[in-house]
Structure formats: C-alpha cells, structure tokens
Amino acid sequence: MTALPPNVSVPGSTAVLLLTTATEAGLGSGQSLAPLCTLCCCGFLNRTLAVVFMVSLAFAIVVGNVVTLTVFVQTRQSRTPQGYLKVSLAIADMMVGVLVVPFSVYTEISLMVASTPPIWYQGSFTSPATSSRLGGLVSPWQPCMLIGPVFAGCTFVSISTIFLMTLERSVAILRPLHKDTLVTRRRTLLLIFLSWAASFLLALAPLIFSSNFILEYNECSRMCNYIPLLFGSRLPPDANILLLFPTFDFTLLGGTLAVNIVSFTSIRRYTRKRKLLSEGSLTEGGAVGGGGGCPHRPSFSDIKAAKTIGILTFAFTASFTPIAVFVLGNVVGYTWCNFSFFAFWILTGNSCCNVIIYSVRDRRFRKGVTLLFRRDQSPPHSEKN
C-alpha cells in the first residue's frame, strides 16, 4: 500500500492497527482495507441482526415522536410551557431517528453489499485524497461532520430540556400561585432557543477549540465519533476537551436531581398534611400542636407531572452513564470496542423511551393519542335522520 506522507497524522489507535495489518498482509496500492470485526457485528448473520435492530429503533423513534408532535399540534390543552418543552424534547429525539440512525443503517448495508468500505468509513485513512488547484491534498467531505455534531447536540438538548421541565414543575409545586407569572410561554421559548444554541455549540467544541480531533464513522460503535489524532503513540495534550461532554450532562443531571429532591420533599409534606386533614387531627387553620396549614396546594396533575419528569431523569441517567464511562476511558487511553457499541446504542435507544413514559404516565397525552387515532364508525345522528 502507498506510504503516508510524514506530515499526515493517522487518527486513532484503530487506524494504526489497520496500517500494521495491511502492511503485514502486503496489500496492493489499489486495495481497500476491510473493516475490523467486533463481537456484535462479526459475520453476516450478526451484521444482519444489527441492521434489523437499527431499522426497528429508527422506526420506533420517528413514529413515536411524530405522534407526540401531532398530539401537541391538534390538542389545544397541550400548548402550555410544559407542552413546548415536550415538543423540544420530541424534535431532538426525532432528529436522532431521522439522521443519525439511518446513516448508520446505510453504512452497515454498504459494508455488507460492497467489497470495500465506503469513503467515509475511517475516512481520514481509507479515503483517498484528491489534488486541489493549489497543488495540495484535499480529503473528501465526511458526512460525519454533520451526523456527529447532530447526535451530540441532540443529546445535550435532551438533558437541558429535562432540566428545564424539572424547573417548570418545581415552580408549579413550590409556587403554584405565581406559576403563570413566572413561567410564561415567551420565557419558555427563549430558554428553549438558548438550550439548543448552547447544546450545539458545545457539540462542536472539540472542532472549534482544537485542531487535534476529527469525526469519522467508527468501526466499533457503528456511529460517527470524535477521534483524537495521535502524536506517535500518545494522545494530544488537549484530549481532555472530550470530558466537557460528560461534565455538562452530569452537571445538569445533578441539578435536576437536586430540584427533584426539593419538589418531592414538598410533595411528601403536602401529602402528609392532607392525610392528617382527612383523619381530623389537623385543621385547615393549623395543627392542634401549633403546626401550620398548607395554604399553597399543588394540583394532582402537577404532582404527577413532577413524578413523570423524575422517571425521565432516571431513564436518561441510566442511558448516558455507559457513554460517560466510555469517554472517560477513551481519554485515559483505553479502547473498549464491544462496550462502545452497546454504550452508544443504549443512549440512542433513549430517544424512544420518552414517548413510552408519556404513554404510561401522562393522562392528557393518552387522551390526545386516543382522539388522534379514533375513527367514528357510525354517521352523525342528523345524517341518520
């Protein structure tokens, strides 16, 4: 195979492994390198099962979130600050199902059908460079330059939206009389816009603040990942910039957990007082022993919505933790190929979990879905007459 120029860096330890394997095998200059085999995608059967899983996941994500958006558009009761936040979360999830997962499906099918990997597969190494008019080498455009930031940005939008939903419910529980003045549609839309802008700016941070990272379709995770350029056998000095991703997510998750604790403490106190009132040991004006009453009572729907958001937070934390462990290990220098596949696709599967949680917990959402799919079989009474 053709030797690389001395000033070209080979991205990632896997590229070095590919180079070593190809050199030992004595490949010709016109041959392409075959992708490495992983536990989950080794062999035609396993690859087929992986593609079927990806297609099913993409279908579930798109259909579920389209139903969520349709319910919001057709149900006037859903046009509240909480409803706008749900729409923001649904759009972020649907972008994963429309762009990220289908690209992985297309790449995997290309690997199964074609004898050579596509040009974007481990692009900086296997993709041939073309000569520009100025005499330099220009690599072909990488689709991962779009897909990678979209996946990272949508992940950050999801956690920031869950954090905003938690704040909105905490205001409804702790300050129910001031909810309409503190949480307005205009403020909610402004916060949604800021969360999207900040999330995608953070997703592009490794490319903006460093020149030692590229985006390529990774053979292990079967997704577009940030890959640090190696200096010899060492990671670049600014490889720690990838730690911004788990730091941002776990900071918001920690804030969400703290707000949920305060809200659930207030809910428990209110529930206990309501129980004492029903038993007659506590009056509306105060307790017999001098305890105060409960003048600001959150509604039952606010309490149930707070519990639903708590479940959303737990589901996102459980799905994001494996990816955080993988990123930390990657920065340290470990390459967990099989683990990376499960970590990335567990996080991707979270994009269809929100609709399932709404379906089980949110009565208004279930009612909206019922009205959406209901078909009147009999004509109106006036037409019968």
N, C-alpha and C positions, 0 to 999 in steps of 0.2 A: 504494500500500500504506500501511497505517497507520504513522505515525511512532512510533518507540520513545520511551519516556519518557526524560528527560535523566539520570535516576539509574540506568538499566539499562545494563550493560556488555555489549557483543557479544563473545562468546568466539571467539578465533582469527582469524587473517587471512583464512581462507576465508569466515567469516561476513561480514566486511567486504566481500569480493568479491561475495558473494551480494547484499548490500544494495545495492551500487553497480549491479550488473547489473539487479536488479529495478527500481530507481528509473529507470534509463535506458529500460527496456522499457515502463515505465508500467503495471505490473500493478495489477489492482484489489485492493481490500482483501480480497476473498473468495478470491483465488487463492493457491495454494501454490507454492513455489519448486521448480524442477526440480533434481535433483542434478547436480553438476558431472561432466563426463565425463573419465575417465582413460584412459590407454593400454590397460590390461589389461581395463577394464570399459566400453569405449566401443562402443555398438551392441548390438543384440540377440544376435548370434552370440557376441561376446566375453563378454557377461554370462552367456549360457548355458554357455559353456565354464568360466567362473569358478565357477558354481554346481555344475557336474558335478565340478570339481576339489575343491570344498569338501565335497560329499557323499561322494566317494570317500575323502577324507582322514579325515572323521569316522568312516566305516565301518571303515577300517583301524585307527584309533586305538582305537576301542571294542572291536572283535573281538580285536585283538592283546593288549590289556591285560586283557580278560576271560579270555582263555586263560592269561595269566600268573597271575592271581589264582586261577583254578581249579586250575592245577598246584600252587600253593602249598597250597591247602586239601586237596587229595587226596593229596599226596605228603608223608609224614611227614619224609623226609630234608631237605625244604626249610625246615622250621621251625627255623631257626638264626638268629643275629643278622643274618647276611648276607641270609637269606631275608626277614626282617621289613623290612629296608631296601629290598629289591626290591619288596615289597608297597607300601611307602610311595611309591616312585617310580611304580609302576603306577597307584595311586589318583590321584596328581597328574596323570599323563598322561591317565587316563580322564576326569577331570573336564573337561579341555580338550575332549575329543571329545564329551562328553555335553552340556555347557552352552555353551561358547564358540563352537565351530564351527557347531552347529545354529542358534544365534541369528543368526549372520552369514548362513547359508543362508536362514533365514526372512525376514530383512530384504531380502536381494537379490531373492528371489522377489516380495516385496511391491512392490519398486521396479519389477520387470518387469511385474507384473499391473496394479497400480493406477496411475492417472494422477498421483497426488500421493504424496509421500513419507510414510512412517508418522510418527506423532507423536514417536517417539524419534530420528528422523533429524535430526542437528544440532539436538537438542531445545531448547536454550535460546533458539534464534532462531525456528525454524519452528513450534514447538509453541505453540498459543495458551494464554494464562494464564486461569485461572478465578478468579472472585471468591470470597473466603472470607467467613465470617460476620462477621469482624472488619473487613471492608472492604478488605483488602489483596489483592494478586495472588498466586496460588499456581500454580506451574507443575506440569504433570502429572508423575507419578513416572517417572523414567528407568530402564528396565531395565539400562542400562549401569552404574548404581550398584551392581549385583550382578555383572554379567558382567565388567566391567573389573577390579575387585579379584581376582576368581577367576582370571583369566588371569595377572595379575601375581603373585599369591600362589603359584599352581601352578608358575610359572617359578622363583620363589625356592626353593620346596620341592624342585624337581628338582636344582638345583645344590647346595643344602645336603645333600641325601641322597647325591648323588655324592661330596661331600666326606666324609661320614660313612662311606660304603663304602670310600673310599680309606684312611681311618684304620684301619678294621677289618682290611683286608687288610695294611696295613703292620705292625700288631701281630702278625698271623699269620705274617708273613715274618721280622720282626726279633726277635720274642719268641715263638716257637712254643710253648715250654714254659709260658708264662704266659698264653696266649691265652684259655683257659677261665676264668681268674680275673679277667682284666682286662676282657674283652668278654663280658658276661652278657646274658641276654635282658631282665632288668629295666632295666639301664642303657641298652640299645639302645632299648627302648620309651620311656624317659624322654627320650632325645635326639631321638627321632622326634617326640614331642609338642612339645618345645621348638622344634624346627625349623619345625614347622607354625605354632605360635603366633607366633614371630618373623617368619616369612615373610609372613603375612597382616597383621601389624601394620605391617610395612614397606610392604606394598602399599597400605595405607590412609594412609600418612604424608602425602602431598600434601593429603588432605582433612582430616586431623586437625590438622596443624600450620600450615595455611594456608587462607585463605578465597578465594584467587585462582585456584582450579582447579575445573574441573567435569569430568564424564565424559560423553561423547557418542559416538554412532556416527559415525565419521569417514568421509567420502566417499572418501578416498584409500586408507587402509589396509583399509577394509571391516571394521573392528573397532571395539570400544569403546576409546577412548584418553583419556588425561588431556589437557585443553586449558586452557592458561593464559588468564585474562581479560586483555584488552589495556587499557592505560591510554592512550587516544589511539591512537598507533601504536607504543607501546613495550610490552615485556613487563613483567610485575610484578617488583618488586625481589627477590622470593623465588622466582623461576623456577628458580634453581639447585637447588631441592629435588629436581627430577627426576633430577639427577645421582646421587642416592642409589642409584637402581636399578642403573646400570652399575657404580658403585663397589662395591656389595655383591657383585654377581656376579663381577666381575673379582678382587676380594679373595679370595673363596673359590676361584675358578679358579686364582689364583696359589698359594694354599696347597695346593690339590690337586696342582698341578704340582710343587711343592717336595717334597711327601710321596712322589709317584710317583718322582721322581729318586732319593730316598734308597732306596726299595724296590727299584727296578730296579738300582741300584748294588750292593745286597746280593745280588740275584738273579744278576747278572753275576759277582760274586766267587764265589758258591757254584757256579755252572755251570763256571767256570774250574777250581776246585778239584776238582770231580767229574770233569772231563776229565783232569786230571793224575793223579787216583787210578786211573782206568781205564787210563792209559798206564803206570802203575807208577813214575812219577817223584815221586810224593808218597804217603807212608804215612798211615795213619789217625792216628797219633800226632803227625805234623808233617812238614814238608818236609825234604828232605835238607839243604837250605841253612839250616835253622833256622826255616822258616815254620811258623805254627800250623796246626792242623787245622780242621775245620768241625764243632764239636760240635752246634750247633743247626741242623738242616737243615729248611728249609720243604718241605712236601709239594708234589707236582706240581700238585695241584688248587689250592693256594694261589697258586702262581706263575702258573698260567693265569688264575685269577680276577683277580689284580692286573693282568695284561695286558688283560683284558677291561674292567676299570674304566678303564684308561688310554685305551682306544678310546672308551668312553663320554664321558670328559672331553674328548677331542679333538672328538667329534661335537657336544657341547653348545657348546664354544667356537666352532666354526665356524658354528653356527646362531645364536648370540647376538651375535656380533661385528657383523653388519649392523644389528641393532636398537640396539646401543650407539652406533654411528656416527650413526644417525638421531636418537636422543635428544640427543646432543651438538650436532648441527646444529640441532635444533629449539630448544634452549636459547639458542644463539647468535642465532637468528632466521631460519634458512633453512627453507623449506618444500619438501621433496622428495616430491612426491605419488606419482609412479610408484615411486620407490625405497622408499617406506614400505610399499606393498603387498607387494613381494617380501620386504622385511625381516621384516615381521610374520608372513607365512605360511611363510617358511623356518623361523622359530623354532617356529611351530605344528607344522610337519612333523616336528620333532624328537621329538614325543610318540609317534610310531610307530617311531622308529629304535631305541629301546632293546630292543624285542621282537625286531627283526631281528638286533641284535648278540648277544642271548642265544641266538637260534636257531643262529647260526653258531659261537659260541664256547663256550657252556655245554653240556657233555655231559649233565649232570643235567637241565637244562631240556629238552633234546631228548628225553631218555628219558621225562620226565614227559608231554610232549606226545604222544609215541608211545603211552604207556599210556592217555592220555585218549581218543584217537581210535581205539584199536584195538578191533575187534569180532571176537569169536571166531565163526567161521563154522560150525565143527563142534561138536556137543554133547560134553559130557564123556564120558570112557571108561565111567563107571558107567552113564550113560544109554544108551550103545550096547549094553551087555550086557543 
